[in-house]
Amino acid sequence: MTVLREHFRSADLGEAESYIQRSYGNVDLDAEDLVFEEASVGDERFALRRLSVEGGYSAECDLDAVIVVQSDSDYEWEVAGERGTATAPVLFQPGSALACRLQDTRVRVVGFPLEVLTDLARTVYNDDAIDVSFAGAHPVSPSLARAWQSAASLAFESEGAFDSDLIRAAAFRSLAVTTLETFATVGDRRERAESVAQQQGAYRRAVAFFEQHASLPITIDDAASAAGVSTAALDRAFRTHSVPGRTPKEHLLAVRLDAAHTEMVGSSIDAGLTVRAVAARWGFTPRELTRHHLQIYGTRPADLLGL
């Protein structure tokens, strides 16, 4: 997935309006004295945006994505007769006309395509019937608002490293899951919270099973059985909770490869250890062990063993 970076700055109202329309949806901009600047980074799943407004403008927007907004000051908004500011994070979604007024302020925006949040919610809550719709603009509680702010701060602080697929994926998962938990969605939050806890438990049990039985001819079905879930549910749990974004199969391979590497590093050259013996002990062919070890560690097993 390709990282997308963009920087825009203009004092021209028409240019600013065109840019905002392309980034947020249909917008009608009204301003007389305005310098609009925005830097954005992300990929097809999400975007982090830093806005700087010199002067002021009013806008009416028909959003085409879910956005969470937080401003230093002087950001006023109205949706369906409800009004507020953005000194604490607020969420706006497609389907509701957003009217806002900004004046000499800096704003941070996190945006998600609605279909991306829906797909993630179906994975996190193990429910393919979910269609994400938020019940309001405000966080469920002050503590969850602080949790969202913390996740957003970490993501913005790491944006310089977003060329790394792993770092970008971790930021996306953290922000998206925190958004789903921070802002009330239509549906039973208690049942969804139980579903998340069940997934976390299944993930931890499967990881422990892999680590304890990596030298045996175990399968992903075995791990799912040990975790008390179906194989499909275990895959969902790993998609949600594995920080590197590994599947169960990828995690088992990583555990076995790490064990093989540790064994070879800890052996003496005169111990007579062979690549074939190490590979067989950890579920590889010699060719597979050499290929994976070279890819991850940059050396051949034979070199470690002095062969």
Backbone hydrogen bonds in HBPLUS format (Angstrom, degrees):
<---DONOR---> <-ACCEPTOR-->    atom                        ^
c    i                          cat <-CA-CA->   ^        H-A-AA   ^      H-
h    n   atom  resd res      DA  || num        DHA   H-A  angle D-A-AA Bond
n    s   type  num  typ     dist DA aas  dist angle  dist       angle   num
A0004-LEU N   A0042-GLY O   2.67 MM  38  5.27 171.1  1.67 151.0 152.7     1
A0042-GLY N   A0004-LEU O   2.97 MM  38  5.27 133.5  2.19 140.8 152.7     2
A0006-GLU N   A0040-SER O   2.97 MM  34  5.26 153.3  2.04 148.5 147.4     3
A0040-SER N   A0006-GLU O   2.84 MM  34  5.26 166.5  1.86 154.8 158.4     4
A0008-PHE N   A0038-GLU O   2.84 MM  30  5.30 161.4  1.87 156.6 162.9     5
A0038-GLU N   A0008-PHE O   2.81 MM  30  5.30 157.0  1.86 149.7 155.5     6
A0010-SER N   A0036-PHE O   2.96 MM  26  5.57 153.2  2.03 151.3 160.1     7
A0036-PHE N   A0010-SER O   2.91 MM  26  5.57 160.7  1.95 165.3 158.8     8
A0016-ALA N   A0012-ASP O   2.98 MM   4  6.20 163.1  2.01 156.3 161.5     9
A0017-GLU N   A0013-LEU O   2.88 MM   4  6.05 159.7  1.92 150.2 155.8    10
A0018-SER N   A0014-GLY O   2.99 MM   4  6.17 160.3  2.03 147.7 152.8    11
A0019-TYR N   A0015-GLU O   2.98 MM   4  6.19 157.8  2.03 148.2 154.2    12
A0020-ILE N   A0016-ALA O   2.93 MM   4  6.13 167.6  1.94 154.7 157.8    13
A0021-GLN N   A0017-GLU O   2.95 MM   4  6.09 156.6  2.00 148.4 154.8    14
A0022-ARG N   A0018-SER O   3.08 MM   4  6.28 155.5  2.15 143.3 149.5    15
A0023-SER N   A0019-TYR O   3.01 MM   4  6.25 143.9  2.14 146.6 157.0    16
A0024-TYR N   A0020-ILE O   2.80 MM   4  5.72 155.4  1.86 153.5 158.6    17
A0025-GLY N   A0021-GLN O   3.02 MM   4  4.68 145.0  2.15 117.4 127.0    18
A0064-ASP N   A0024-TYR O   3.13 MM  40  6.21 145.4  2.26 143.4 145.6    19
A0062-ASP N   A0026-ASN O   2.80 MM  36  5.16 158.4  1.85 153.2 159.0    20
A0028-ASP N   A0060-GLU O   2.96 MM  32  5.26 146.4  2.07 139.4 150.2    21
A0060-GLU N   A0028-ASP O   3.17 MM  32  5.26 143.6  2.31 129.3 140.0    22
A0030-ASP N   A0058-SER O   2.82 MM  28  5.15 155.3  1.88 161.0 160.8    23
A0058-SER N   A0030-ASP O   2.92 MM  28  5.15 163.2  1.94 148.8 154.0    24
A0056-GLY N   A0033-ASP O   3.38 MM  23  6.69 148.9  2.48 155.1 159.6    25
A0035-VAL N   A0054-GLU O   2.85 MM  19  4.97 147.0  1.96 147.4 151.9    26
A0054-GLU N   A0035-VAL O   2.98 MM  19  4.97 169.3  1.99 148.7 151.9    27
A0037-GLU N   A0052-SER O   3.00 MM  15  5.10 148.1  2.10 153.1 158.7    28
A0052-SER N   A0037-GLU O   2.81 MM  15  5.10 155.7  1.87 151.0 152.4    29
A0039-ALA N   A0050-ARG O   3.03 MM  11  5.31 151.3  2.11 142.1 150.2    30
A0050-ARG N   A0039-ALA O   2.89 MM  11  5.31 160.1  1.93 153.2 159.9    31
A0041-VAL N   A0048-LEU O   2.98 MM   7  5.39 147.1  2.09 145.9 156.2    32
A0048-LEU N   A0041-VAL O   2.77 MM   7  5.39 167.5  1.79 161.9 165.1    33
A0043-ASP N   A0046-PHE O   3.00 MM   3  5.73 152.0  2.08 157.5 166.1    34
A0047-ALA N   A0111-GLY O   3.00 MM  64  5.17 140.7  2.16 141.7 146.9    35
A0111-GLY N   A0047-ALA O   2.96 MM  64  5.17 163.8  1.98 148.7 154.0    36
A0049-ARG N   A0109-VAL O   2.81 MM  60  4.97 157.7  1.86 157.9 159.7    37
A0109-VAL N   A0049-ARG O   2.87 MM  60  4.97 162.1  1.90 147.8 151.3    38
A0051-LEU N   A0107-VAL O   2.75 MM  56  4.92 173.2  1.76 154.4 156.7    39
A0107-VAL N   A0051-LEU O   2.93 MM  56  4.92 159.6  1.98 132.7 138.6    40
A0053-VAL N   A0105-THR O   2.90 MM  52  5.36 167.7  1.92 170.5 171.7    41
A0105-THR N   A0053-VAL O   3.12 MM  52  5.36 124.0  2.45 128.2 143.2    42
A0104-ASP N   A0055-GLY O   2.70 MM  49  5.21 157.3  1.75 166.2 170.0    43
A0057-TYR N   A0102-LEU O   2.96 MM  45  5.58 149.4  2.06 147.7 156.1    44
A0102-LEU N   A0057-TYR O   2.98 MM  45  5.58 163.8  2.01 165.2 168.4    45
A0059-ALA N   A0100-CYS O   2.93 MM  41  5.45 155.2  1.99 155.1 159.0    46
A0100-CYS N   A0059-ALA O   2.91 MM  41  5.45 160.4  1.95 154.9 160.6    47
A0061-CYS N   A0098-LEU O   2.69 MM  37  5.06 166.9  1.70 154.6 158.9    48
A0098-LEU N   A0061-CYS O   2.92 MM  37  5.06 164.6  1.94 154.5 156.0    49
A0066-VAL N   A0112-PHE O   2.85 MM  46  5.20 151.6  1.93 173.2 163.8    50
A0112-PHE N   A0066-VAL O   2.79 MM  46  5.20 158.4  1.84 154.2 161.1    51
A0067-ILE N   A0092-PHE O   2.94 MM  25  5.46 165.0  1.96 157.6 162.7    52
A0092-PHE N   A0067-ILE O   2.89 MM  25  5.46 162.6  1.92 161.6 167.4    53
A0068-VAL N   A0110-VAL O   2.83 MM  42  5.22 154.1  1.89 148.8 157.7    54
A0110-VAL N   A0068-VAL O   2.97 MM  42  5.22 158.1  2.02 147.4 154.6    55
A0069-VAL N   A0090-VAL O   2.80 MM  21  5.39 159.0  1.85 158.8 162.8    56
A0090-VAL N   A0069-VAL O   2.98 MM  21  5.39 152.7  2.05 145.7 154.3    57
A0070-GLN N   A0108-ARG O   2.99 MM  38  5.41 149.8  2.08 156.8 163.5    58
A0108-ARG N   A0070-GLN O   2.84 MM  38  5.41 172.2  1.84 166.9 168.3    59
A0071-SER N   A0086-ALA O   2.75 MM  15  5.28 166.0  1.76 136.7 140.7    60
A0072-ASP N   A0106-ARG O   2.95 MM  34  5.67 163.7  1.98 166.9 171.3    61
A0103-GLN N   A0074-ASP O   3.17 MM  29  5.51 144.3  2.31 153.3 157.6    62
A0076-GLU N   A0101-ARG O   2.92 MM  25  5.11 169.8  1.94 151.3 154.0    63
A0101-ARG N   A0076-GLU O   2.79 MM  25  5.11 150.0  1.88 146.6 152.0    64
A0077-TRP N   A0084-GLY O   2.97 MM   7  5.55 160.1  2.01 154.6 155.9    65
A0084-GLY N   A0077-TRP O   3.10 MM   7  5.55 146.6  2.21 146.2 147.6    66
A0078-GLU N   A0099-ALA O   2.76 MM  21  5.15 137.7  1.93 152.8 158.4    67
A0099-ALA N   A0078-GLU O   3.01 MM  21  5.15 168.5  2.03 154.9 158.0    68
A0079-VAL N   A0082-GLU O   2.85 MM   3  5.25 152.5  1.92 149.0 157.2    69
A0082-GLU N   A0079-VAL O   2.89 MM   3  5.25 163.9  1.91 123.5 125.4    70
A0091-LEU N   A0137-ALA O   2.82 MM  46  4.60 158.2  1.87 129.3 136.8    71
A0116-VAL N   A0113-PRO O   2.97 MM   3  5.33 132.9  2.20 107.1 119.9    72
A0117-LEU N   A0113-PRO O   3.27 MM   4  6.72 158.5  2.32 156.7 161.6    73
A0118-THR N   A0114-LEU O   2.95 MM   4  6.16 155.2  2.01 148.5 156.2    74
A0119-ASP N   A0115-GLU O   3.01 MM   4  6.12 158.1  2.06 138.6 143.8    75
A0120-LEU N   A0116-VAL O   3.01 MM   4  6.27 162.1  2.05 150.1 155.0    76
A0121-ALA N   A0117-LEU O   2.83 MM   4  5.99 160.7  1.87 149.1 154.9    77
A0122-ARG N   A0118-THR O   2.99 MM   4  6.20 155.1  2.05 148.9 155.0    78
A0123-THR N   A0119-ASP O   3.18 MM   4  6.46 144.3  2.31 139.7 149.0    79
A0123-THR N   A0120-LEU O   3.03 MM   3  5.06 121.4  2.38  95.9 111.0    80
A0124-VAL N   A0120-LEU O   2.76 MM   4  6.02 171.3  1.77 164.2 165.7    81
A0125-TYR N   A0121-ALA O   2.87 MM   4  5.78 169.4  1.88 150.1 153.6    82
A0127-ASP N   A0122-ARG O   3.09 MM   5  4.87 143.4  2.23 125.7 136.2    83
A0126-ASN N   A0123-THR O   3.37 MM   3  5.08 154.1  2.45  94.3 101.7    84
A0130-ILE N   A0127-ASP O   3.40 MM   3  5.95 173.0  2.40 116.4 117.9    85
A0186-VAL N   A0133-SER O   2.83 MM  53  5.75 160.3  1.86 171.8 172.2    86
A0135-ALA N   A0184-ALA O   2.68 MM  49  5.39 163.9  1.71 140.5 146.4    87
A0140-VAL N   A0182-THR O   2.77 MM  42  5.87 158.7  1.81 174.9 177.2    88
A0145-ALA N   A0141-SER O   3.00 MM   4  6.30 149.0  2.10 147.2 156.7    89
A0146-ARG N   A0142-PRO O   2.99 MM   4  6.28 153.4  2.06 146.3 152.5    90
A0147-ALA N   A0143-SER O   2.99 MM   4  6.27 146.0  2.11 137.6 147.6    91
A0148-TRP N   A0144-LEU O   2.88 MM   4  6.17 155.9  1.94 148.3 153.8    92
A0149-GLN N   A0145-ALA O   2.97 MM   4  6.24 161.8  2.01 148.5 153.5    93
A0150-SER N   A0146-ARG O   2.92 MM   4  6.11 154.0  1.99 146.2 152.9    94
A0151-ALA N   A0147-ALA O   3.00 MM   4  6.27 162.7  2.03 150.2 154.3    95
A0152-ALA N   A0148-TRP O   2.85 MM   4  6.07 160.9  1.89 155.5 161.1    96
A0153-SER N   A0149-GLN O   2.87 MM   4  6.02 159.3  1.91 147.0 152.8    97
A0154-LEU N   A0150-SER O   3.05 MM   4  6.28 162.5  2.08 150.9 154.8    98
A0155-ALA N   A0151-ALA O   3.04 MM   4  6.26 154.9  2.11 143.5 150.6    99
A0156-PHE N   A0152-ALA O   2.89 MM   4  6.14 166.9  1.90 158.8 161.5   100
A0157-GLU N   A0153-SER O   2.91 MM   4  6.02 153.4  1.98 147.0 154.9   101
A0158-SER N   A0154-LEU O   3.10 MM   4  6.24 134.1  2.32 138.2 149.1   102
A0158-SER N   A0155-ALA O   3.18 MM   3  5.22 132.6  2.41  95.9 108.4   103
A0159-GLU N   A0156-PHE O   3.38 MM   3  5.23 163.2  2.41  99.6 104.5   104
A0161-ALA N   A0158-SER O   2.88 MM   3  5.62 160.8  1.92 125.1 131.1   105
A0162-PHE N   A0159-GLU O   3.13 MM   3  5.07 160.5  2.17 113.2 112.3   106
A0164-SER N   A0161-ALA O   3.05 MM   3  5.99 168.2  2.07 126.1 129.8   107
A0168-ARG N   A0164-SER O   3.04 MM   4  6.22 167.3  2.06 156.1 160.0   108
A0169-ALA N   A0165-ASP O   2.88 MM   4  5.95 156.1  1.94 144.4 151.4   109
A0170-ALA N   A0166-LEU O   2.95 MM   4  6.14 155.8  2.01 147.0 153.5   110
A0171-ALA N   A0167-ILE O   3.00 MM   4  6.23 156.8  2.06 147.1 153.1   111
A0172-PHE N   A0168-ARG O   2.95 MM   4  6.19 159.4  1.99 148.5 154.2   112
A0173-ARG N   A0169-ALA O   2.97 MM   4  6.19 171.7  1.98 153.5 155.1   113
A0174-SER N   A0170-ALA O   3.01 MM   4  6.11 165.5  2.03 148.2 152.7   114
A0175-LEU N   A0171-ALA O   2.98 MM   4  6.08 171.3  1.99 152.6 155.3   115
A0176-ALA N   A0172-PHE O   2.81 MM   4  5.86 167.6  1.82 158.7 162.9   116
A0177-VAL N   A0173-ARG O   2.98 MM   4  5.91 168.6  2.00 147.6 151.4   117
A0178-THR N   A0174-SER O   3.03 MM   4  5.99 158.1  2.08 142.1 149.1   118
A0179-THR N   A0175-LEU O   2.87 MM   4  5.97 149.0  1.96 142.7 151.2   119
A0180-LEU N   A0176-ALA O   3.02 MM   4  6.31 159.2  2.06 149.1 154.0   120
A0181-GLU N   A0177-VAL O   3.03 MM   4  6.28 144.1  2.16 144.7 154.6   121
A0182-THR N   A0178-THR O   2.78 MM   4  5.81 145.3  1.90 146.2 155.9   122
A0183-PHE N   A0179-THR O   3.20 MM   4  6.09 168.3  2.21 151.9 152.7   123
A0192-ARG N   A0188-ASP O   3.19 MM   4  6.45 157.3  2.24 146.9 153.6   124
A0193-ALA N   A0189-ARG O   2.84 MM   4  6.00 153.5  1.91 148.4 155.3   125
A0194-GLU N   A0190-ARG O   3.01 MM   4  6.29 155.5  2.07 148.8 155.2   126
A0195-SER N   A0191-GLU O   2.98 MM   4  6.24 148.1  2.09 141.2 150.1   127
A0196-VAL N   A0192-ARG O   2.99 MM   4  6.29 155.8  2.05 150.0 155.1   128
A0197-ALA N   A0193-ALA O   3.04 MM   4  6.30 162.8  2.07 148.8 153.2   129
A0198-GLN N   A0194-GLU O   2.92 MM   4  6.13 152.1  2.00 146.1 153.9   130
A0199-GLN N   A0195-SER O   2.96 MM   4  6.24 155.3  2.03 147.2 153.6   131
A0200-GLN N   A0196-VAL O   2.93 MM   4  6.22 161.8  1.96 154.0 158.7   132
A0201-GLY N   A0197-ALA O   3.00 MM   4  6.22 157.8  2.05 145.7 151.5   133
A0202-ALA N   A0198-GLN O   2.93 MM   4  6.19 161.1  1.97 150.3 155.3   134
A0203-TYR N   A0199-GLN O   2.86 MM   4  6.07 160.1  1.90 153.9 159.5   135
A0204-ARG N   A0200-GLN O   3.01 MM   4  6.23 166.0  2.03 150.8 154.0   136
A0205-ARG N   A0201-GLY O   2.97 MM   4  6.16 160.9  2.00 151.3 156.7   137
A0206-ALA N   A0202-ALA O   2.96 MM   4  6.09 156.5  2.02 147.5 153.7   138
A0207-VAL N   A0203-TYR O   2.96 MM   4  6.17 162.6  1.99 154.3 158.9   139
A0208-ALA N   A0204-ARG O   3.05 MM   4  6.22 163.3  2.08 147.6 151.9   140
A0209-PHE N   A0205-ARG O   2.95 MM   4  6.14 152.2  2.03 141.7 149.8   141
A0210-PHE N   A0206-ALA O   2.89 MM   4  6.16 161.7  1.92 154.7 158.6   142
A0211-GLU N   A0207-VAL O   3.05 MM   4  6.29 165.0  2.07 151.9 155.6   143
A0212-GLN N   A0208-ALA O   2.99 MM   4  6.13 150.0  2.08 147.3 155.1   144
A0213-HIS N   A0209-PHE O   3.00 MM   4  5.98 140.9  2.16 148.2 157.3   145
A0216-LEU N   A0213-HIS O   2.97 MM   3  5.48 163.1  2.00 119.8 125.4   146
A0218-ILE N   A0216-LEU O   2.76 MM   2  5.53 140.7  1.91 104.5  93.4   147
A0222-ASP N   A0219-THR O   3.13 MM   3  5.09 120.7  2.50  91.9 106.1   148
A0223-ALA N   A0219-THR O   3.18 MM   4  6.60 153.5  2.26 144.3 150.5   149
A0224-ALA N   A0220-ILE O   2.92 MM   4  6.21 157.1  1.98 149.9 156.2   150
A0225-SER N   A0221-ASP O   2.95 MM   4  6.15 156.9  2.00 147.0 153.1   151
A0226-ALA N   A0222-ASP O   2.92 MM   4  6.20 156.0  1.97 147.8 154.6   152
A0227-ALA N   A0223-ALA O   2.89 MM   4  6.10 141.2  2.04 142.8 153.7   153
A0228-GLY N   A0224-ALA O   2.93 MM   4  6.11 114.1  2.38 136.2 152.7   154
A0229-VAL N   A0224-ALA O   3.03 MM   5  5.35 165.7  2.05 151.3 151.1   155
A0228-GLY N   A0225-SER O   3.12 MM   3  5.02 147.1  2.23  95.6 105.6   156
A0234-LEU N   A0230-SER O   2.91 MM   4  6.21 151.3  2.00 148.9 157.0   157
A0235-ASP N   A0231-THR O   3.02 MM   4  6.29 153.1  2.10 145.0 151.8   158
A0236-ARG N   A0232-ALA O   3.08 MM   4  6.42 152.2  2.16 144.5 151.7   159
A0237-ALA N   A0233-ALA O   2.94 MM   4  6.23 154.8  2.01 146.0 153.0   160
A0238-PHE N   A0234-LEU O   3.00 MM   4  6.31 155.3  2.07 151.4 156.8   161
A0239-ARG N   A0235-ASP O   2.99 MM   4  6.19 157.5  2.04 147.3 153.9   162
A0240-THR N   A0236-ARG O   3.02 MM   4  6.24 141.9  2.17 146.1 155.7   163
A0241-HIS N   A0237-ALA O   2.91 MM   4  5.98 164.5  1.94 151.3 155.6   164
A0242-SER N   A0238-PHE O   2.98 MM   4  5.00 155.8  2.04 132.5 135.9   165
A0245-GLY N   A0242-SER O   2.86 MM   3  5.02 150.7  1.95 107.7 117.1   166
A0251-HIS N   A0247-THR O   2.91 MM   4  6.17 152.5  1.99 154.3 162.5   167
A0252-LEU N   A0248-PRO O   2.97 MM   4  6.21 162.9  2.00 154.0 157.5   168
A0253-LEU N   A0249-LYS O   3.06 MM   4  6.28 160.8  2.10 147.1 152.5   169
A0254-ALA N   A0250-GLU O   2.99 MM   4  6.17 155.1  2.05 142.2 148.9   170
A0255-VAL N   A0251-HIS O   2.93 MM   4  6.21 157.6  1.98 153.4 159.1   171
A0256-ARG N   A0252-LEU O   3.00 MM   4  6.21 166.3  2.02 153.3 156.7   172
A0257-LEU N   A0253-LEU O   2.85 MM   4  6.00 159.1  1.89 150.4 156.9   173
A0258-ASP N   A0254-ALA O   2.91 MM   4  6.01 159.4  1.95 146.5 152.1   174
A0259-ALA N   A0255-VAL O   2.98 MM   4  6.20 154.9  2.05 145.7 152.7   175
A0260-ALA N   A0256-ARG O   2.92 MM   4  6.15 159.7  1.96 150.2 155.4   176
A0261-HIS N   A0257-LEU O   2.89 MM   4  6.08 159.5  1.93 148.8 154.8   177
A0262-THR N   A0258-ASP O   2.92 MM   4  6.10 160.9  1.96 147.7 152.8   178
A0263-GLU N   A0259-ALA O   2.99 MM   4  6.21 156.7  2.05 146.9 153.0   179
A0264-MET N   A0260-ALA O   3.03 MM   4  6.29 159.9  2.07 149.5 154.5   180
A0265-VAL N   A0261-HIS O   2.92 MM   4  6.10 165.5  1.94 157.0 161.0   181
A0266-GLY N   A0262-THR O   3.05 MM   4  6.07 150.1  2.14 142.3 150.0   182
A0267-SER N   A0264-MET O   3.30 MM   3  5.29 158.8  2.34 100.8 107.1   183
A0271-ALA N   A0268-SER O   3.02 MM   3  5.33 161.2  2.05 117.3 118.9   184
A0278-VAL N   A0274-THR O   3.12 MM   4  6.41 166.2  2.14 152.6 155.6   185
A0279-ALA N   A0275-VAL O   2.86 MM   4  5.97 166.7  1.88 153.8 158.2   186
A0280-ALA N   A0276-ARG O   2.97 MM   4  6.08 161.5  2.01 144.9 149.9   187
A0281-ARG N   A0277-ALA O   3.04 MM   4  6.20 152.9  2.12 144.7 151.8   188
A0282-TRP N   A0278-VAL O   3.20 MM   4  6.44 144.0  2.34 148.1 156.4   189
A0284-PHE N   A0279-ALA O   2.78 MM   5  4.64 167.8  1.79 147.0 143.3   190
A0289-LEU N   A0285-THR O   2.95 MM   4  6.20 169.2  1.96 166.0 168.2   191
A0290-THR N   A0286-PRO O   3.03 MM   4  6.16 162.6  2.06 145.7 150.4   192
A0291-ARG N   A0287-ARG O   2.97 MM   4  6.17 161.7  2.00 148.8 154.0   193
A0292-HIS N   A0288-GLU O   2.92 MM   4  6.09 177.9  1.92 161.2 161.6   194
A0293-HIS N   A0289-LEU O   2.90 MM   4  5.83 160.9  1.94 147.4 153.8   195
A0294-LEU N   A0290-THR O   3.00 MM   4  5.97 157.9  2.05 143.2 149.3   196
A0295-GLN N   A0291-ARG O   3.07 MM   4  6.23 151.3  2.16 142.7 150.7   197
A0296-ILE N   A0292-HIS O   2.98 MM   4  6.19 159.3  2.03 153.1 157.3   198
A0297-TYR N   A0293-HIS O   2.78 MM   4  5.47 154.9  1.84 144.6 152.9   199
A0298-GLY N   A0294-LEU O   3.04 MM   4  4.46 132.1  2.28 107.2 117.0   200
A0303-ASP N   A0300-ARG O   2.98 MM   3  5.32 130.8  2.22 107.2 119.9   201
A0304-LEU N   A0300-ARG O   3.33 MM   4  6.78 151.4  2.42 149.4 157.0   202
A0305-LEU N   A0301-PRO O   3.05 MM   4  6.35 149.0  2.15 150.1 158.8   203
A0307-LEU N   A0302-ALA O   2.82 MM   5  5.02 165.8  1.84 158.3 156.3   204
A0306-GLY N   A0303-ASP O   3.21 MM   3  5.04 156.7  2.26  97.1 104.1   205
